[in-house]
Amino acid sequence: MPGTPITVNGKQYAWPQVPLVVVCVDGSEPAYMDEAIAAGRMPWLQGVRETGTNRIAQCVVPSFTNPNNISIVTGTPPSVHGISGNFFYDPATGEEVMMNDPKFMRCDTLLAGFADVGAKVVVVTAKDKLRRQLGNKLKGICFSSEKADEATLTENGIEDVVELVGMPVPSVYSAELSEFIFAAGVKIMERDRPDIMYLSTTDYVQHKHAPGTEVANDFYAMMDSYWGQLAALGCTVALTADHGMNAKHDPATGEVNVIYLQDLMDEWLGTGNARVILPITDPYVVHHGALGSYATIYIEDEAERATASEKLAGMDGVLEVLSNEAACARFELPPERVGDLVVTAEKHMTLGSSADKHDLSGLTEPLRSHGGPTEQSVPLIVNRTTPSLAADAPLRNFNVFDVALNHAKVPQQQRGAAE
């Protein structure tokens, strides 16, 4: 029933007192906001940090887009929702496939849960790869910037998006792809006043530009302006990220720092005795060349597995090598969707498969990427105080709906205006 708390995946969530906008800023290393605020480019966020809730949370590892977005909208880790990466190997079929189909999800979202009991829910995401999972079973509006011109009432719950927003459909490789999301969010909030809105950006800018650079500051200033507009409409605005971002190149030469795992496995164990899977893989490799800081390896023979583990653990640039059991326990992953070994890289290193399988021609700037524990710290910010939230409570990015709905204190005059 509208107005009463609901329970999703074992957690109770209060009904939003005013419209709630949750934003996932893809790849938002906390330093991006720090630098933009220091440069005077984010006045709204600077004020929120002083008067609202400003915390650091830990994202899911692997620190990639799909597992973290699905964690955020389900309030659970991958061990519950099943999405272990952007891409995985299915031993049952022998196929390597994208994990962007709702069939891989093992639980429902908060978004669908609220919509089922009468909430008006809106989801706008940058890339279409996420849309179907974010909109799984959702009775509401759900579309991507990438394909906004193709949105229909039947498929997306909305039509004529481009006309509504007043912007052309942007290139998938652009900052404007994210701006379109916020422009759409403001227009829809003004027109429909939904109860819950989820906005998820692309990390195109963060992959190319470090915190404090002009392009990065411009991007964050743009977002700050839209967040301020949403707040002025009376919304609770909650911000987090799916993962951080780090430089993964030699600062002197700009050359990519990478360990090609499949080449090593073939050399050490013989060709065909190990299979390296890079869960960062997605259709948008211009961002990162499919190079990230997390990989999983399938090795059937136990002795060969031990050999590979020992040799990798001794390599410069390797942060850690874990067994399936140890990795799934630590990172809360579904064991049957993870290889026999999990390898994570140090802060400025990436992991690849074979050198000849990576097309790095699209990397027009020195590589910045993500995937491991060194990209796990992300912001969790709400434009409200949260007096019932313990100051030392450990937070995950997928706690953002809990914080915003169960702990954020909305002023009485705003609640009255909403009612």
N, C-alpha and C positions, 0 to 999 in steps of 0.2 A: 504494500500500500504506500502511495506517495507520502513522504514526510516521516516515515518510520525507518529505523535502522534496518539494514539488510546484512545477511551473512554470506560471504563468498569465500570458498576454499578455506573454511574453518575460521575466518576472521570477521568480526562484526564491524560495520562501517556506518557511521551516522549519516543521515540524509543531509545534503548540503543546505546550510542556512541561507546562503546566497550562491549565485552561480560560481562554480569552481572551474578554474582553468589550470590544468596540469601541463607543463611544458617540459619535454625532453629535448635538451640542447645537445645534439649529437656531437661527441668528441670534445665536450667542454671541460678541458683541464681547468682547475680552479684559477690558475694564473691568468687565464684570458679575462675573467671578470676583474681580478685584482688590477691588472695593468690598464684596462679600459677605464675603471673608476679613478685610478691614479692620474690618468690623462684628462679627467673631467668629462668623459664621454658617456657616462651612464648615471645621470643624476637621479633617475627614479630608483634604480637598484641601490645606489649609495644610500638613499634615504631608507629603503627597506632594510638594508643591513643594519642600520642604526636603530630602527624602531620595530622591526619585525623579527623573524627567525632566520638566523644565518648559521648553517651547520655544514660540516663535511661528512659525507656518507661514503660507503664502500659499494661499488658496483659488483655485479656478477663476473666471475672468471669462467670462461673466456670473456674478456672485456670487448665484446663485439656487439653490433647493433641488434640483431634478432634476439639472442637470448636475454639481453637486458631490457629491450622494449617489452617483450612478453612477460618478463619478471615484473616490470613496473605495473602493467595493466592487469596482472593476475594477483599481485601481492605475494608471489611465491618464488623460490629459487628454481633452477632448471630441473632439479630432481623431482619436482612436483609437476611442472608444466611440460617438460620433455624436450624443450628446444635447447640443444646443446651447442649450437653455433649457427652461422649463416649457411653452413654446408656440412654434410656428413656422409660417411660411408655406411651403407646398410649391408652387413654381412649376409643377411638372409637372401638378398637379391643380387649381391655382388655389384651394386651400382653406387656411384658417387652422385649425390643429388643435393639440390638446394632445399633448405628447410623452410621454405616460405609458403607451404601448403597448410591450411588449417588441419588437415588430417594428422599432422604430426603433433598437434597440441593435445595434452592429456587432461586439461582442466579448462574451465570457462573463465572469462574475464570479468573484472568489476564493471566494465562498461556495459556488457551484455546483461549482467545481473541487475544493475540499476534500471536499464531500459525495460527489462522484463516486468518491473513493478511500476512503470509509469513515468520514469524520468526521461526528459528530453536529453539525448546524448549526441555529441558531435565529435567526430575524429577526423583530423586533417593531418596527413603525413606527407613527407617530401617525395619519397620513392615508392613506386607502386609495389615493390617487393614486400613491403610490410603491410600493405592495406588489407589484404584478405585475412591475415591473422589478427590484426588489431580489430577488424570488423567481424570476427567470427561470431556468428549467432546474434549479431547486434541489430536491434530494431531501431534504427536511427540513421544519421548522416555519417557517411564514411567515404572519403575520397583522397586521392593524392594530388599534389601539385603537378607531378610529372604528367598525369593524364586527366587534368582538370577539365579539359575540353571534351572529354569522352564521358563525363559523369552523367548518369541518368537517374530518374526517380526510382526505377525498378532495381538497378544494381547498386546505387550509391545513396539513395534517399534524397537526392538533390539534383537539379538541372540548372543550366545556364550559369554555371559557376564563373566562367570568364567574364561574362557581362556583369555579374554581381560584384566581383572583385575589382574590375576595372584595370586589370593587368593582363598582358598576353601570357600564354603558357611559357614558362622559362625553360632554358636549357637545363638538363639534369646535372650538368657540370657548371654550376653557377651559384653565387650567393642569393640570387633572386629566387631560386627554387624554394629557399627557406622563407624569404620575405613574403612570397605568395601565401604561405601558410598563415602568417600572422595577419596579413591584410584580409584574408578570407575569414579568419577567426573574429576579427573586429566587426566585419560586416554582418556575419551570422549572429554574433552576440547582440548587435544592435537590432537586428530584424526579428530574431526568434527567441532570444534570451534562454538558451538551453540551461539545464541544471548542471551538466558536466560536459567539459570540453577537453579533449586530449590533443595536443599539438606536438608533432615530432619532426625535427628538422633533419638536414643532411650535414655531414661534417666536411663538405668540400673545402670550405675556407680553412678549417683547422688542419686538414691534411697538407695544405700548402703554405700556411702562414703562421708563424710563431706568435705567442702572446706578446702584446705590446707593439706589434707592427701596425703600420697605417691601415692595411686592409683588414686585419683582425679587429682593430679598434672601430673602424667604420661599421663592420658587421655587427659588433656588439652594441654599438650606438643605435643602429637600426632596430635591433630587437628591443632595446630598452624603451624606445619610443612607443612601440606597439604594446609592450607590457604595461606601460603607463596608461595607455588608452583603455586597456581592458580593466585595469584597476579603477580608473575614473568611472567606468560603467558599473562599479559596485562589486566587481568580481574578487573572490579570493584567487590569487595567482601564486601557484607553487611551481618552483623551478628545480629541475635536477638534470642529470645527464646519463647517457647510457655507458659512457666510458670516458677516460681522459685521453691524452695524446702526448707523444714525445718525439723528439728528433731521432731519426734512425739512420743517420748518415755521418760520415767523417766531416767534422766542421772545417777542416782545411781544404778538402778536395770536393766535398759535396757528394762523394760516391756512397752508394747504399751500403750499409752494414748488414750483411746477411750470411747465415749459415745454411747451405743447401743440404737439407737432411736426406733427401732421397738419394742424392749422389753419394753421400757418406754410407748410407745403408747398403747400397749396391756394391760399394768398395769393400766394406767390412764383412757383409754377410752373403754377398752374391746377388746377382740380379734376380728379382722375383721373389725374394724371401722376406721382404718387408714392404709395407704400403704406407706412405706418408700422406696424411690428410691435413689440409690447411683450412680450418673452419672459418677463416676470414673471407674466403672466396665468395664473391657475389658477382652480379652482372656489371658492376661499376668499377672495374679494375683500374681505370685511369686514376682513381683516387690513391691507390696504394700498391698496384701491381701484384695483388694477392700476397703481399708480404706483411706479416704481423708477428706478434711476440708470443704466439701460442700455437702448438701443433700437437697432433696425436698420431701415434704410429701403431700399426697392426703388425705383430710378429708372432707367428704361430708357435715356433720352436722356443721352448723356455730357455735353453742354453744360449741361443742366439739373442733372445730378449735381454738376458743378463749381460751379455757382451756389449750389446748396443747401449744399454743403460749405463754401464761403467765407463765406456769410452766417451759418451756424450757428457756425462756429469763432470768429466775432467777438462772439458773444452772451455776456452775463454769465450765469453759471451753467452754461455748457457747459465741461466739462473738456477734451474732445478729440473730434475728428471724424476717423475713419479710413476708408480704403478697405477693401473686402472683403479684398484681399490683405494689407494691412498689419495689419488687425485679426486675421485668422486666423493670421498668423505670430506676432504678439505673444501672443495669448491661446490659441493652440493649439486652434483651432476648425475644424469641417468646413466648407469654403468654400461648398458647395452648399446648406447649411442656414442661411446668413447672407446678409443683404441686401447691396446695393451699397455702403452706408455703415453704419458703426457709430458711434453717438453715446453718449458717457458724460457723466454730470453731475458737478458738483462735490459736495463732501461733504454739503452741506445742501440739495441741489436734487434734484428728480425730473423725469422725462420722461413725458409723456402723449401720447395720440393727439389726439383732438378733445375739447374741453371738454364737449360734450354726450354723450360716450360713457362718461364716468366717473361712476359712482354713488358719491359720497363720503358718503352718509348713514350708512353703517355705521361711519365713523370717529368713535367717541365720545371719543377722546383725540387730541391733536395727533399728526400723522403721524410715524412712524418707519419707515424702509424701507432698501432695499439694492439692489445690482445692479451697481455699478461697482467700479473699483479702490480707491475709498476705503473699501470694506467687505471688502477682501481679507485683512486680517490676522486670524488666528484662533489659538486655543490648540492646542497639541499636547502632551499631558501623559500620562505613563505612570507607574504606581505601582511602577516598577522603575528601577534605574540602567541606563544604556545606554553602557557604557564603550567599545564599539567604534564608536559613532556620533560622528563628528567634531563638536566643539563649535561650529564655524563652518559646518557643512554646511547649505546652503540647503534648507529643507524645504517641501513642499507638504502640504496636508491629506490628499491621496491617498497620501502616504507612510506613513500611520499603521499599516497592517498590516505594512509592511516594518519599521518601527521596533519594533513590538511583538513580531513573530515572529523577526526576524533579529538584533535588537540588544539587546532587553530581557534582563537577567540575572535569572533566577529562582533564588532561594536553593535550595541542594541539599536541605534538609529539606522544602521545599514540593514539589520535583520528586518526591521519594521518596513523599510522601503521595499525590500524584496517581497515581503508578504502582501 
